[in-house]
Amino acid sequence: MNKRAKQRLIGVTILIFVAVGALIMFAGFSGGTATKASVAEALTNESLVGKQVEVSGEVVAGSWVSGSSPFVFEIEDSAEPDAGRVRIVWNDVVPGSFGDGTTATVTGVLADDGSIDAKYLVTKCPSKYESATGALTVNDTINRQDELLGVTVKVTGFVVEGSIAPAGSAVRFQLADDAAANNPLSVAWGGGLPDDFVGGAKAVITGSIEADGIFQCTEVALDQAAQ
């Protein structure tokens, strides 16, 4: 083997070692196992600071602002409400199921102030089903707006295709009596939506219609008869 070939072989060998080393470092960094911790542990266990942790909790109502960047919210342990709240910083797309009371599981490095700069965010809103028995139609609700103003009622209808907006929007979705979406009802809702809450699904909502014509919702469910 001549001198030039030997130099070339040495150069290739060095590049291979560098590449393998980089892959090992990357795998160790990105694939490291996160330590599961409760909200209380994240706030009190100093040994977890600087480490990657996985914490689950319910999204605290009023702790987030729609459209903010970075997106910041807080979670708490529903079983231990006095344990405190963990501040979460998220720099990616907010899941459609996100909302007040949604269970959020975050993974990221725990800072010394108890906050987490999340690398992963999974939200889960339990699927809810309810009977539409006794519920008003969308058209009936709209036509009787003056009579029903501020009165808590149950309404059923179909989710209008393309109407579901991100959490925190003034109008979260619309309901209509038919698939053609004639005369839809705009619905305000601050909570999370079930994964199967999609356009065309038949829903049952509870709340009251206000003077501006927007239905202020206090509960969202899918019609159990339609499942």
N, C-alpha and C positions, 0 to 999 in steps of 0.2 A: 504494500500500500504506500503510495507516494505521500509526500508531506502535505500537499493540498487536500488530498482525500482525508488524511488523518485530522486536519484542522476542521474540515467540514463535518466529520463525524463527531468531533468533540463539541462543535457548535450545536449540532442537532441534539446531542445528548443533554446539553445544558438546558436547551429550550424545553425538552421533554420533562426534565426535573422541575423546572420552574412552573410549567403548566400543571403537573401533578400536584405540586405543593399548593398552587392557587386553588385547585379544585378541592383539596382536602380542607384548606382554610375556609373556603366558601361553604362546604358541606357542614363543617363544624359550627359555622356561624348561623346559617339559615335553617339547618335541620336540628339544631339543639332542642332538646325537650324542655318545654316550659313547665315551670312548677305551678301546679294548681293551688290556688289560695282563695280564701274567703275574703270578703270585703274587710272584715275586722283584721285578718292577718296581713292584708296589704297595707293597712294603715298603722299597724303596731309592730310587725315583725321586721326589725332593722336588718336582719340577715338577708332579706329578700331584695333590699335596695340595690339597684344596678343589675339585677338579674331579670331574665325573661320569665314572666308569670302569666298565668291564665286565670282571669277572674270573671265571675258571672254575677249579675245583679239586675234589678229592675231599673229602667230609665226613670229618673226623677222628673216629675212634671214641672215644667217651667225652667229646667236647667239648661235648655238649649235654644238656639236661635236658628230658624230655618234659613238655609242658604249661606251661612257664615263659613269662612275659610281661614284657618282650619276650623273644622266642625268640632265644637266642644260640648260635652254633656256630662252628666253625673249619673252614677249607678249606686244603688243601695241594696242591702239584703232585706228582703221583705220579712224574713223570719227573725231578723235582728235589726229593727229600724234604728235603734240607738247606737249601732256600731259605727255609724258615720257614713260618709259618702266618698267615693273614689272619682276623681276628675279624669275624664278620658279625652284625649286629643286625637282626632281622626282626620286624615288628609286625603281621603278617597271618596268615592261615591257612597252616599248614604243608602242602605238597603231599603227597599220599598216597605218592608214590614216594620221599620223603625217607628217609634212613637212613644208617648207617655205610657208607662207601665209595661212596655215590652221587655222581655228578658234579653239582655245583651251579654254575649260572651266575648271578651276582648283578650288579645294576646299581645304583649309588648313589654318593654323594659320599664320597670318600676323606678320612678324618680324618688329622690330623697324627700320631696314634698308630698309623697303619696299619690301623685298623678301617674298616669300611664300613657305613653306615646304609642298608640295602638298600631300594630302591623297587620293585625287581622281583626275583623269585626263580624260577628254572626248574630243576627237578631232573630228572635222567635216569638211570634204572637200566636198563642194557642188557638186552634180553630174553634169557633163557636157556632153552635146551631140552635135555632129557635123556631118554634111554630109560628106561621103567619096568621094563625087563627085570631080573628078580632082586629087585624091590622087594616089600616086605611090604604086605599090606593094612592098613587102619586097625584093623579088628577084631582081626587077628592080633597086631598090635603091642600093643594094649591088653590082650588076653587073656594075652599072654606077658610082661607088664610085669616081673614078678619075675625071669624068666630073662634078659630083655634089658636090665635096669637098667644104665645107663652104657655099654652097648655101641653102637658106631656102626653104624647100619643105614640103609637106604634104604626109604622108605615112599611109597606112591602113594595118591591119593584125590582127591575133588572138594572144592573150596573151598566151604565152607558160606556160603550167601547171607546177607549182613548181618553176617558175623563178622569182616571185616577192620577192624582198629582202627588208630588213628594210631601212627606210629613212636614207640617207647619204651614202649608199653603192655606189661604183663606177659604178656598173651596177644595176639599180633599177628593171628592168624587161626585158624580151625579147619578140619580136614579130616574127611571122612566117606566111607564106601564107596558111598553112594548119595545121590541127590538129596534124599531125605527127611531127610537129616542125622541118621540114627539112630546113637547111640553115637559122637559126634564126638571127635576128638583135638585137644586144645588145643596150639597151637604158639607157642613163644617165638622171636622173630627180631628182631635188631637192625639188619639191613640194609635197603636199599631194595627195593621190589617192582616188577617190570616193569609197564608201563602196561596190558598185557593180562592181568594177574593180577587176575581178578575173580571174583565169586561164580559157581559152576557150572563154572569152569575146572578141568581135570584137572592136578594138580600132582605133582611128584616132589620130595621133600625128603630131606635127609640130616642125621643127627644122632643123638641118643640120648634115650630116655625116662627121666625121673628119678622119684624116689620119690614126688613130689607128683602124678605123672601127666601133667605137662607135658613136651612134647617140645622139648628144647633144640636148635634147628636151627642148622646150620652152613652150609647151602646150600639155596637155593630155586630150583626150575626148573619149567618147564611141560613136560608130557608131549609129546614131539615127535610121537608117533603120533596125538595128538588134534588136531594143528594142520592 
